[in-house]
Amino acid sequence: MAILSFAALFIVSLLIFYKFNVRSYDSERLLLWESAIKMFFDYPVLGVGLHRWSEYYISGYISPLAKEPGLPHPHNLYLFLLSERGLVGFVSYLALILWQLKVCCKNVLRNMNVLWTYENVYTAIIIGMLVHELVDVNATLRYHMLIYFFLWGILCLQQNFQPEK
């Protein structure tokens, strides 16, 4: 129930943000998301293929309203994975992320009595990085993933070497 409440709150927050903070490139981003969703529905299992999103976008999924035809991704990692790697790639990535979030939540719950522990700060950064992927695809960049897995490694070390309460 908490997950559904969080998801509903998140969606309402996005709608409110979009309603009151419209920027010139937001409409382009929405067009990209729409194209990625269409791509996914046309190629649901394996997607269009690794590094082929831009090619498919230009050849048949670009909106006539689009102002920038040469964009390499839809500025949403999760839609990018769905459209480029299909359900196979997306479910694999989602399983990894959900497992990591479970471990992060376990860390946070273990440290509830102290708010500013390193584990809680690292968990907040990791969750922030995952949320940012809703509007960009930084997870495809090397430096981003180095930081992400460095923080994740620290959290894993903390998880393994601290006694259970």
C-alpha positions, 0 to 999 in steps of 0.5 A: 500500500505504501508503494502505491501511495508513493507512486500516486504522490509521485505522479501527482507531483510530476503533473503539478510540476509540469503544469506550473513549470513548463519550459521550452524543451519539455514538450520535446521531451514528451514527444521523445517519451511518446516515441519511445513508448510506441517503439516499445509497443512495436518491439516489446520483447527484445526492443529495437536493439543495442545502440539503435534507438536514434536510428529507429527514431529518425526512420519512423518514430519521430513526431512531426512536431519535433524540433531536434531530430538527431537526439540519441535517446528519449531522456528517460532511462526506463523508457530507453531500456524498454524501447531499446532492450525490450522487456528482457533488458528492462526486467533485468535492470529493474530486478537489480534496482529493486534488490538494491533499493531493498538493501538500501531500505534495510540500511535506512531502517537499521539506522532510523535512530540517527538521521545523518549516517553515511549509509543514509546519505549514500542511500539518498544519493543513490535514490536521487540518481535513480529518480533523475533517470526519469528525465535523463539517461546518465546511467549510460555514462561511465562516470555516472556509473562509477560514482553509483557503484562506488556508493553502492559498494560502500553501502554493501560493505556497511551492510555486511560488516555491521551486526544485525540488531 
